[in-house]
């Protein structure tokens, strides 16, 4: 058996600029970090080598990989011509919560299958191919940030260039600032999940509107400011930038926020949060807030009173990795 683990991510600023309709005209950028919540994928030869067994939220046992219903499994196994295996995926966080689960799964699956075949694939290759699978082959209306965050890991500034290339640069900051940033970030589960595709499709369509373009440009500018502040070990503006970016993001598509999310956000600001955002495309999932330590007790109490459960996390330095290799069975 071979097992990989691939981290989920939180995105702080710049989300939406990683969609090709925007970055091909203006260039885009995102500041994000992987976290210590993972997608685990295991593989080993199936007992009946003429069948392929897939275990995820459903089970699929097929004679021919072309019969596979799961779109990503179907596409990747077909492309890599792998069958006669049993593959299981489990995750610390369910899909539809804004932590990049679909792309994390795709990166992890590619890593698992390359390793199974005894082939090395760099983090850049895994991220690039995951983008090709989801965006080009499966036509998902998503951007590129999640694939690169999952593959590389760490706290990074990711730039999306007009020619389609992507650069990933770690944020250079003092260890004390890093720990303080991590400590001052609190995440709460709204209790709802959603499909990102509808929201992202509308957002992609809206990019042609001049006001939406200007808002995305400003979000990229804020991401640059956030990067510079962190590299200068200055957290004084982090919460403010989060708040400004969220106010811009919620204008990009109608489904990004809703009255319940808006109310929870205002309650958080009243009880000590300096800024925050809904993670992912919007509509549900996790709310992330920046709050100084002396007000965190108030924030936690207020969120509990309105029914939002805290979700503990830490930053993760590594990207996708192999965590177990059993007896040799390379093909």
C-alpha positions in Angstrom: 0.0 0.0 0.0 1.0 3.6 -0.7 -0.6 6.6 1.1 -0.2 10.3 0.4 -1.5 13.3 2.4 -2.2 16.6 0.8 -3.1 19.8 2.8 -6.1 22.0 2.5 -5.6 25.7 2.4 -6.9 29.1 3.7 -6.8 32.0 1.3 -6.4 35.5 2.8 -6.5 37.9 -0.1 -6.7 38.0 -3.9 -9.1 35.1 -4.5 -10.8 35.5 -7.9 -7.8 36.9 -9.6 -6.6 33.4 -10.3 -9.4 32.9 -13.0 -8.0 33.0 -16.5 -10.6 35.6 -17.7 -8.9 38.0 -15.3 -5.2 37.1 -15.0 -4.7 36.8 -18.8 -5.6 40.5 -19.1 -4.2 42.0 -15.8 -2.2 39.3 -14.0 -3.4 38.0 -10.6 -2.1 37.2 -7.2 -3.2 35.4 -4.0 -1.8 35.2 -0.5 -2.7 31.9 1.2 -1.4 29.2 3.5 -1.9 25.4 3.7 -3.2 24.1 7.0 -2.9 21.0 9.1 -6.0 19.4 7.7 -5.5 16.8 4.9 -6.8 14.7 2.1 -5.5 11.1 2.4 -5.4 8.9 -0.6 -4.2 5.2 -0.5 -3.7 2.8 -3.3 -2.8 -0.8 -3.7 -3.4 -3.6 -6.3 -6.9 -4.9 -6.2 -7.5 -8.5 -5.4 -9.2 -9.0 -8.8 -6.8 -7.4 -11.2 -9.5 -7.1 -13.8 -11.5 -4.8 -11.6 -11.0 -1.3 -10.1 -12.4 -0.4 -6.8 -12.8 3.3 -5.7 -13.8 4.3 -2.2 -14.8 7.9 -1.5 -18.2 9.2 -0.3 -19.5 6.4 -2.5 -18.0 3.0 -3.6 -17.5 2.2 -7.3 -16.4 -1.2 -8.5 -16.0 -1.3 -12.3 -14.7 -3.7 -14.9 -13.6 -0.9 -17.2 -12.3 2.5 -16.0 -14.4 4.2 -18.6 -17.4 3.2 -16.5 -16.2 5.3 -13.5 -18.8 8.0 -12.5 -16.5 10.2 -10.4 -15.3 12.8 -12.9 -11.8 13.3 -11.5 -11.1 9.7 -10.9 -12.4 8.9 -14.4 -10.3 11.5 -16.1 -7.0 10.9 -14.2 -7.1 7.1 -14.3 -7.9 7.2 -18.0 -5.1 9.6 -18.7 -2.6 7.6 -16.8 -3.9 4.2 -18.0 -4.1 2.7 -14.5 -6.6 0.0 -13.6 -6.8 -3.1 -11.4 -6.3 -1.1 -8.2 -8.1 -0.1 -5.1 -8.0 3.6 -4.2 -9.5 5.1 -1.1 -9.8 8.8 -0.2 -10.6 10.2 3.2 -10.5 13.8 4.4 -10.3 15.8 7.6 -12.8 18.3 6.1 -15.9 17.7 3.9 -16.2 19.1 0.4 -18.0 22.4 -0.2 -16.5 24.2 2.8 -14.2 26.6 1.1 -10.9 24.9 1.8 -10.1 23.8 -1.7 -11.2 20.2 -1.4 -11.6 19.4 -5.1 -8.2 20.6 -6.1 -6.6 19.1 -3.0 -8.1 15.8 -4.1 -6.8 16.2 -7.6 -3.3 17.0 -6.6 -3.2 14.2 -4.1 -4.6 11.7 -6.6 -2.0 12.7 -9.2 0.8 12.4 -6.6 -0.5 9.0 -5.5 -0.7 7.6 -9.1 2.7 8.9 -10.2 4.3 7.4 -7.0 2.4 4.1 -7.7 4.0 4.0 -11.1 7.4 4.7 -9.6 7.7 8.1 -11.3 8.8 11.4 -9.7 6.6 14.4 -10.2 7.6 17.8 -8.9 5.3 20.0 -6.9 5.1 22.4 -9.9 4.2 19.5 -12.3 1.5 18.2 -9.9 -0.1 21.7 -9.6 0.1 22.4 -13.3 -1.5 19.0 -14.2 -4.2 19.3 -11.6 -5.1 22.7 -13.2 -5.2 21.0 -16.6 -7.5 18.2 -15.4 -10.0 20.4 -13.6 -10.0 23.6 -15.7 -9.1 22.4 -19.3 -10.4 18.8 -19.4 -13.3 18.9 -17.0 -14.2 22.6 -17.7 -14.7 23.5 -14.1 -15.1 27.3 -13.7 -12.4 27.5 -11.1 -9.0 29.2 -10.7 -5.5 28.0 -10.1 -4.7 29.0 -6.5 -6.0 25.8 -4.8 -3.9 23.4 -6.8 -0.7 25.3 -6.2 -1.4 25.8 -2.5 -2.0 22.0 -2.1 1.0 21.0 -4.0 3.6 23.4 -2.6 2.3 24.0 1.0 3.4 26.8 3.3 2.5 30.5 3.6 2.9 31.8 0.1 2.4 34.7 -2.3 1.2 33.1 -5.6 1.3 35.1 -8.8 -0.7 34.2 -11.9 1.0 35.7 -15.0 -0.7 36.8 -18.2 1.0 34.0 -20.1 -0.5 31.4 -17.9 2.6 30.7 -15.9 2.5 30.6 -12.1 5.1 31.6 -9.5 5.0 30.6 -5.8 7.1 32.6 -3.4 7.1 31.9 0.4 6.5 34.8 2.7 9.7 35.7 4.5 9.0 36.8 8.0 10.2 36.4 11.6 9.2 33.3 13.5 7.6 35.4 16.2 5.4 37.2 13.6 4.5 33.9 12.0 3.4 32.4 15.4 1.4 35.6 16.3 -0.4 35.6 12.9 -1.3 31.9 13.4 -2.5 32.5 16.9 -4.7 35.5 15.9 -6.6 33.6 13.2 -9.8 31.9 14.3 -12.1 29.9 12.0 -15.8 29.0 12.5 -18.0 26.6 10.7 -21.2 28.1 9.4 -22.9 24.7 9.3 -23.6 24.8 5.6 -21.8 23.5 2.5 -22.2 24.5 -1.1 -21.1 23.8 -4.6 -18.6 26.5 -5.7 -19.3 26.0 -9.5 -22.5 28.1 -9.7 -20.9 31.0 -7.8 -17.7 30.8 -9.8 -19.5 30.6 -13.1 -21.3 33.9 -12.3 -18.1 35.5 -11.0 -16.3 34.5 -14.2 -19.1 36.0 -16.3 -19.2 39.2 -14.2 -15.4 39.8 -14.8 -16.4 41.4 -18.1 -18.1 44.2 -16.1 -15.8 47.2 -15.5 -16.8 47.6 -11.8 -16.0 43.9 -11.1 -12.7 44.3 -12.9 -11.8 47.3 -10.8 -12.7 45.5 -7.6 -10.5 42.5 -8.5 -7.7 44.8 -9.3 -8.0 46.5 -5.9 -8.1 43.0 -4.3 -4.8 42.2 -6.0 -3.4 45.5 -4.7 -4.5 44.6 -1.2 -2.8 41.2 -1.5 0.4 43.0 -2.4 0.0 45.3 0.6 -0.6 42.3 2.9 2.5 40.6 1.6 4.6 43.7 2.2 3.2 44.1 5.7 4.0 40.5 6.6 7.5 40.7 5.3 8.0 43.8 7.4 6.7 41.9 10.4 3.8 44.3 10.8 0.5 42.7 11.6 -1.2 46.0 12.4 -3.0 46.2 9.1 -3.7 42.5 8.5 -7.3 42.6 9.9 -8.1 45.8 8.1 -6.9 44.4 4.7 -8.9 41.2 5.3 -12.0 43.3 5.9 -11.5 45.5 2.9 -10.9 42.5 0.7 -14.0 40.8 1.9 -16.1 43.9 1.2 -14.8 43.9 -2.3 -15.2 40.1 -2.8 -18.8 40.0 -1.8 -19.6 42.3 -4.8 -18.2 39.9 -7.4 -21.2 37.5 -7.5 -24.7 37.3 -5.9 -24.2 34.0 -4.1 -20.9 34.9 -2.3 -22.7 36.0 0.9 -26.2 35.9 2.4 -28.0 37.6 5.3 -27.0 34.9 7.8 -23.3 35.2 6.9 -23.5 39.0 6.9 -25.1 38.9 10.4 -22.4 36.5 11.7 -19.7 38.7 10.3 -21.1 41.9 11.9 -21.4 40.1 15.3 -17.7 39.0 14.9 -16.6 42.6 14.3 -18.6 43.9 17.2 -16.9 41.3 19.5 -13.3 41.9 18.6 -12.5 40.7 15.1 -10.6 43.3 13.2 -11.5 41.7 9.8 -12.3 38.4 8.2 -13.8 36.6 5.2 -15.8 33.6 4.1 -13.3 31.1 2.7 -13.6 29.7 -0.8 -16.1 30.8 -3.4 -18.7 31.8 -0.9 -22.2 30.8 0.1 -21.2 28.6 3.1 -18.3 26.8 4.7 -15.9 28.5 7.1 -15.6 32.1 8.3 -12.1 33.2 9.1 -11.3 36.1 11.4 -8.3 38.0 12.6 -8.6 38.8 16.3 -6.0 39.9 18.8 -5.6 37.6 21.8 -7.2 39.9 24.4 -10.5 39.8 22.5 -10.6 36.2 21.4 -12.6 35.1 24.4 -15.3 37.5 23.5 -15.3 36.4 19.8 -15.5 32.8 20.7 -18.4 33.4 23.1 -20.3 35.5 20.5 -19.9 32.9 17.8 -21.0 30.1 20.0 -24.1 32.0 20.9 -25.2 32.3 17.3 -24.4 28.6 16.7 -21.1 28.7 14.9 -18.6 26.1 16.0 -14.9 26.9 16.2 -12.6 24.8 13.9 -9.1 24.6 15.3 -6.2 24.7 12.8 -2.5 25.5 12.4 -0.4 26.4 9.5 1.3 23.6 7.5 4.7 24.0 6.0 4.7 21.0 3.6 2.7 20.4 0.5 1.5 17.0 -0.8 3.7 14.2 0.5 4.0 10.4 0.8 3.4 9.2 4.3 3.5 5.4 3.9 5.0 3.0 1.4 4.4 -0.7 1.9 6.0 -3.7 0.1 7.4 -2.8 -3.3 4.9 -3.2 -6.1 6.0 -0.5 -8.6 4.6 -0.9 -12.1 
